[in-house]
Amino acid sequence: MDFKKAPILLLISIFIATGLQAQTKKHKAAVKPSSAKLKASIAAGSTIFTENCVACHQADGMGIPNMNPPLAKTTFVLGDKTKLIKIILNGFSDDVEINGQRYANTMASHDFLKDQEIADLLTYVRNSFGNKASAVTITQVKAARAANGK
Amino acid sequence: MKKRNLVWTMLPAAAIAGTILFNGCKSGNQHDKKATDSTTTAPTANAGLKLPDGFSAAAIAENMGGTREIAVTPQNNIYVKLNNLKDGKTILYLTQDGDKATLKTSFGDFKGTGVYVKNGYLYASSDEEVFRYKLNDKNEVISPDKPEKIVTGLISRNEHEAKAITLDNDGNLYVNIGAYSNSCQVLDRKKGSPGQKGCPILDSAGGIWQFKADKLNQHYGDGIRYATGLRNVVGMDWNQQNNQLFVMQHGRDQLHDLFPQYYTTKQSADLPAECMYAIKKGDNAGWPYMYYDWQQNKKILMPEYGGDGKKEGGETAINPTAAFPGHLAPNGLLFYTGNQFPEKYKNGAFIAFHGSWNRAPEPQAGYFVVFQPFKDGKPDGKYEVFADGFSGGAENTAKGSAVHRPCGLAQGPDGALYVTDDSKGTIYKITYKK
């Protein structure tokens, strides 16, 4: 390793570590016993995101102005879970305005994803890009798919 | 607001991390001029653009809204089309004094992209219609509230809506009608959905239509489908040397997303080519049945129609005149006919690349103005990046979070080159001194 970079890496690690610690403290009350399960779901969801979503919504979840909406801190993502699951199942072609910016691109239906994959994906999205929200479960996806009349 | 707050709270951390990483990589270099430049807030040279020797740039107007295409009159005054409302209006008229342009008036209530000045009229487009305004002998609009409707009822379906326009020397108007689809799948952009046989979109979109420049209320039936098989065109210009229409096509998206078995994310970022086509009446450029691969120099069968990245296709499709890397989004095309720039630029093509979004997870690219040399009406040698730096730095470019995004191009009567930015509403003027 380049010794010149060592102090920088150390600094970054401390920075990240303190950041994480602060986060853990802050959300201690919200952390449930099943946090290992949550972590596994988020990790699995991250892979599905990379294969199916990143090209439009981007790695930072900020989307592209005029075309692809952001996933960071929007009511679409953090609000009603059934509505969110239905966007994955049916796609989305409405012209929407989020925080004063218009988004017009068509999102295709992703109903080919399995129930567990959708649950993991949405759990990842709801816990990334600055989001912090409850997990989406396979039961919730199954129910939404059944109610979707497909 | 939430989004903005997030950005602001993240900024200091990003800046610190950026500085650490940057200085880390350049360890040992005590006098890092670039690092100083990137952190200063004072006005930067050439409005932040990097240009070839002898050229300089000025931001003659800023915060003008979503400035799309631009036209400069023989009197050196400027018309700009907006894709959003600015103070309730969508066409700006500016006058110039040195390196400053001043907004004189604004008018029009239709959002859109195209603007063009020719033969005593100002032409401007919404996403469904084309209008014109009569000009006086100083090329000022006589009745800003009373445009004439030239073309109406064009398709606009939330994808490739912009109606770019240009005129020839024989009283014809050319309008791009972009395909409301990525690759004419039965279900747009859906993995596994096949391409529609005999793509029905091509009847009313995915091509260039020709209309009369002086006839009112024309519909599809009054026009001619001049060229087809063009997915989406924003940059287009009438080449005066060839007396011919040239267009820049935006190539298809998502090769890896939809066909991971044939394309890596890297291939998907680079392919297909963004193509320049020299158009003759009746030409077919091949979309959606093929795309052009600039690495293999071949027309490749579209995977939605049975392709695998290798099988060739598009037997009846014309070849591109020039091909550029994928997803750079050519939004402006201008053949330079002025006398101010050095001789090599004469009759060559400037192309404003708006910048990519469909290269993720690979780094994004573009956000620059390119020069493609021409000789005797044909490309002569490789293109070169002419004006760079719109994005505000390599990191912004890679992330796709460019500060400025070049869009429209125009030439002034003195041979100066104008570039719009539809992100921050900056208008740049690029000049050359011997």
HADDOCK unambig.tbl for C-alpha pairs under 7 A between the chains (distance, minus, plus):
assign (segid A and resid 5 and name CA) (segid B and resid 24 and name CA) 6.40 0.50 0.50
assign (segid A and resid 51 and name CA) (segid B and resid 257 and name CA) 6.44 0.50 0.50
assign (segid A and resid 52 and name CA) (segid B and resid 257 and name CA) 6.01 0.50 0.50
assign (segid A and resid 54 and name CA) (segid B and resid 360 and name CA) 6.29 0.50 0.50
assign (segid A and resid 54 and name CA) (segid B and resid 361 and name CA) 6.40 0.50 0.50
assign (segid A and resid 55 and name CA) (segid B and resid 358 and name CA) 5.51 0.50 0.50
assign (segid A and resid 55 and name CA) (segid B and resid 359 and name CA) 6.66 0.50 0.50
assign (segid A and resid 55 and name CA) (segid B and resid 360 and name CA) 4.75 0.50 0.50
assign (segid A and resid 55 and name CA) (segid B and resid 361 and name CA) 6.37 0.50 0.50
assign (segid A and resid 56 and name CA) (segid B and resid 358 and name CA) 6.60 0.50 0.50
assign (segid A and resid 58 and name CA) (segid B and resid 360 and name CA) 6.19 0.50 0.50
assign (segid A and resid 59 and name CA) (segid B and resid 361 and name CA) 6.58 0.50 0.50
assign (segid A and resid 64 and name CA) (segid B and resid 357 and name CA) 6.99 0.50 0.50
assign (segid A and resid 99 and name CA) (segid B and resid 1 and name CA) 6.05 0.50 0.50
assign (segid A and resid 104 and name CA) (segid B and resid 158 and name CA) 5.24 0.50 0.50
assign (segid A and resid 104 and name CA) (segid B and resid 159 and name CA) 6.82 0.50 0.50
assign (segid A and resid 105 and name CA) (segid B and resid 158 and name CA) 6.15 0.50 0.50
assign (segid A and resid 105 and name CA) (segid B and resid 159 and name CA) 5.90 0.50 0.50
assign (segid A and resid 108 and name CA) (segid B and resid 188 and name CA) 6.23 0.50 0.50
assign (segid A and resid 108 and name CA) (segid B and resid 189 and name CA) 5.45 0.50 0.50
assign (segid A and resid 108 and name CA) (segid B and resid 190 and name CA) 4.91 0.50 0.50
assign (segid A and resid 109 and name CA) (segid B and resid 190 and name CA) 6.25 0.50 0.50
